[in-house]
Amino acid sequence: MSIAPLVRFLTPFLFLKIFQLSKKTLYISLIIMGICLPFLYISIENFYIFMFLNIIFGSATGLVIPYIETYSLVKLKKENYGKSRLFGSIGFMLVVLVLAKILQDNYMGLHFISFTILSSILFAFIIAQDKSYFFNKKQSSSDKFLLSTNWNLWVSIFLMQVSFGAFYSFFTLYESWHGVSLETISYLWAFGVICEIVLFYFQAKFLVFDLLKIIKFCVAITIVRWLILYLFPDSLALTYISQSFHAFSFALYHTAILSLLYQLYKNKNLVAQFYFGIGFGLGGFSGSLLAGYFYGEYLFLFSALSAFFALIFLLM
């Protein structure tokens, strides 16, 4: 499970020196995704071959996702971006609700991912035909991409996603450990995603404010969110409140941080790759491993501290 995030982190560095971001690169990535699908069926019983295919597949998806995110934000602007991004949340809900009902064996899961990936490839090819977009524009020397320019912001992005490691990997187990039924936990997950969808739709009202202040607010409320889970794990009402904060700590934060990065850097495709690579890639990988180490009574205290340090670097 950690292979794809790691590859997503490493891939952007290749584009600093070796590859060029272009429509051709997008096409190759989409083709690789399609080629990998039948081989996943063949290799499902062989761990090492399956892991190798996940490295290839993770590299390809790691290129495609930033392209589509960037396209959405550039074409729709930050005020309307959330109305597009909320469909990702709806997709997550469908996976949770539908796949959980029909998943009977490994191959059913592969049928599901094959359908969704082939559909994604089709629509990505259609998007790539938009000649008004900047896929083919050459980057000038003045557009040079440097992580060191805003290093404290990148450290904050990394630490913010580290704080989510406990939530994504252990929230269900943690709540079960405190006596909450699995059915209720599924409602908690769904409630968080619903709050996320609502804010994605209405977030334009918030984005009129200074982006950096919005990001600081989102990180601060994330600290409170993890502290609630640490201090009151047995309170169902407070747990629902903490889940409502997902609207800010994920939905609003995601749009605001991408919008800020696009203001700071001219190379928008590359900055999106590094955002997903450093945040969801390296941050997600590290957060999951560290959450496994800290699992127990102090799990979400560790998350709160990670988010706290993310805020400290923002304040710098």
Beta strands, then each sheet from edge to edge (+ up, - down):
end
